[in-house]
Each structure stands twice: as C-alpha cells, then as structure tokens.
C-alpha cells in the first residue's frame, strides 16, 4: 500500500519536529500503530526509490552515459 499525501506530510513533519514518535502522534491526534505502519511503508518506498536510482545510475555508467573526470 502506498503512503498517501496526508501520511507523507505527517511523517516528514515528524522527522523535522525533533519529537519522539509517540509525542508527535499525541499532539496531532494520530493513532500510534497506524503511524508506525505508514512509517514502515514510507521507508520501504524510499528504499525502493533509492534502489531504482542506484540501478539506473549503474546502468548509465556501464553504458558510458556518465563521464569520469
């Protein structure tokens, strides 16, 4: 399941808030277990995005698309 924009906004706001997850959830009236589930999905999506970028970069490099200086 993809993380919707509302959850993505909460996760990114939490990351920059300096608050513990439980405190952020309490202040924003979020269910902590739902937050943890969405955070896990968010991290997996981000990991998948990074892996895709790494594969794309590696392929460009192997095909000579990236110059070395």
Rosetta blueprint (number, residue, H / E / L):
1 X L
2 X L
3 X L
4 X L
5 X H
6 X H
7 X H
8 X H
9 X H
10 X H
11 X H
12 X H
13 X H
14 X H
15 X H
16 X H
17 X H
18 X L
19 X L
20 X L
21 X H
22 X H
23 X H
24 X H
25 X H
26 X H
27 X H
28 X L
29 X L
30 X L
31 X L
32 X H
33 X H
34 X H
35 X H
36 X H
37 X H
38 X H
39 X H
40 X H
41 X H
42 X H
43 X H
44 X H
45 X H
46 X H
47 X H
48 X H
49 X H
50 X H
51 X H
52 X H
53 X H
54 X H
55 X H
56 X H
57 X H
58 X H
59 X H
60 X H
61 X H
62 X H
63 X L
64 X L
65 X L
66 X L
67 X L
68 X L
69 X L
